[in-house]
Amino acid sequence: MKRKLPDNTPKKAIKIRLYPNKDQTILLAKTFGCCRKIYNSLLELQQKKLPCPTEAQFKALYPYMTEVDSIALQQSRINLQQANNNYFKSLKGQRKGPKIQIPKFKSKRTGKFSYKTMNVTDNIKIDFDARKIKLPKIGWVKFRDQRTFSSKIRSVTVSKDPSNRFHASILINKIVPTEKVKPERIIGYDMSLEHLIVDDSGNKLDYPKYFRKYERKLAWEQRKLSRKNKGSKTQKSSNKYQKQKVKVTKVHARIADSRRDFLQKLSTQITNEYDVICTESLNMKGMAQSLNLGKSVMDTGWGQFTHMLEYKTLWKGKHFIKVSKFFPSSKTCSKCGYLNKGLSLSDRTWICPGCGTSHDRDVNAAINVREEGVRIFNSTVGTTGTGLSYRQPDAQGDCVRPIHLQDPACGAMLCIGDGC
């Protein structure tokens, strides 16, 4: 039997807010519980090295599982297998990113639940006019979203967050351009705790700091929560504690949703205006721990922002380049290339000892990020013949050093930047 090759076609997930009625809410809660039951039971048997029963055997043992979606129960087994594969690949160094821990039991006390169901024989349908989606065993559920799509639905992941909101993440195929856009507009960005981003032209964003905005409200709700009866292993927590806990999670949700909405709109605007986007690859977790700026660093959402830029440039056939975090963008003079090794974090402006130019720290870093990004573009995309080759002359005068891109097809020269 031939092994089925993985589907590497680009996909897109559309997340919508669900509004189930009372009966549907109860059935969703049962589905969450049954999926968690199968996952934990299989994990327990796996740890004891005992044979694992099938979903049909689980239904015979627990008759209440016949009320929920059978595909969701099958996905619980697949999720456990995927968790084991990720753990062993991470253990062998075959998986990128941080180390993956061994699979753990799922808890019903976290307040965050989800299950996944596949679209088989069109058992999942969506009506954009009535704004309803049909889910297996759940029926037609109301949702609120104005987006439409024509692609076939592959799967749906239904989730419930700690603030008691239901969402459905609809997975569809995404048509990506086969040919890249001709790069005519390029920009470099430097991360700033005050403005989020500063571009190579000196434009600084007026970034609303959402965590700081709701910090007093969050502290007030958390202070009220600390006075409630939390309970213990033998004593159940009070109803007032559970109600107040939901209020705290709603403040956290408001902060996260506001930040995500702002970053989505900003990343869409940037990817529509520019063809090549250059940013820094930063270790935000390390910066938050070492610089005593944890709240300000995490409030920027830099990792989430760069991830949005990455997949949106892929969808639009454009280029996204990450400069190494070890590249000295702030300490290098963008005019003469002098490296100021004595520059500290508190120095927001500095004068180059080599050429005497006065630099704004963030603007100078953005210019260097742009030039380093073009160099990387030349060594990766431009040399393959699919992009544009790059030549950089020496900087002269007071103008910013221009970027020259040459089209290998027609030989035409493009000049981007000030002084051209």
Number of C-alpha atoms within 10 A of each C-alpha: 3 4 5 6 6 6 7 6 9 13 14 14 17 14 15 17 16 21 16 19 10 9 10 16 14 13 17 24 15 17 25 23 19 24 26 21 19 22 23 20 16 22 21 15 13 12 9 9 9 10 9 15 12 14 17 14 11 19 15 12 10 11 10 12 22 13 14 21 22 18 16 21 27 18 18 23 20 13 14 18 16 12 17 17 15 19 19 16 15 18 14 10 11 11 15 9 8 7 15 17 13 13 15 12 13 14 13 11 8 9 13 15 22 20 24 21 22 19 17 12 6 12 13 20 16 16 13 15 8 9 15 19 18 16 20 19 15 19 15 18 16 17 21 13 14 9 8 11 9 7 11 14 19 17 18 22 17 23 20 19 16 19 18 13 15 20 20 23 17 17 20 19 15 13 13 15 12 9 11 16 16 15 16 13 14 20 24 27 26 26 20 17 15 16 17 21 22 22 23 24 16 14 12 18 13 10 16 16 18 17 22 14 11 15 13 11 14 19 13 12 17 17 12 13 20 12 9 16 15 16 11 8 6 6 9 10 14 12 12 13 18 14 12 17 20 18 18 21 19 18 20 17 16 14 20 15 13 15 21 16 10 14 21 16 10 14 18 14 11 16 22 12 12 16 21 24 25 29 25 24 17 16 11 16 12 11 14 15 11 10 10 10 13 15 11 16 22 16 19 25 16 22 14 14 18 19 11 18 24 19 15 20 24 16 18 18 17 22 24 20 21 17 22 15 12 9 15 15 26 26 21 21 27 24 23 16 14 14 17 17 10 8 15 10 9 7 10 12 14 17 13 20 12 13 12 12 15 13 18 15 21 24 25 27 28 28 30 28 31 28 24 21 25 30 17 17 21 18 13 14 15 20 14 11 12 16 23 24 23 20 13 13 9 8 15 12 8 10 12 17 22 19 20 18 23 17 18 15 10 7 11 9 15 16 14 16 17 13 14 12
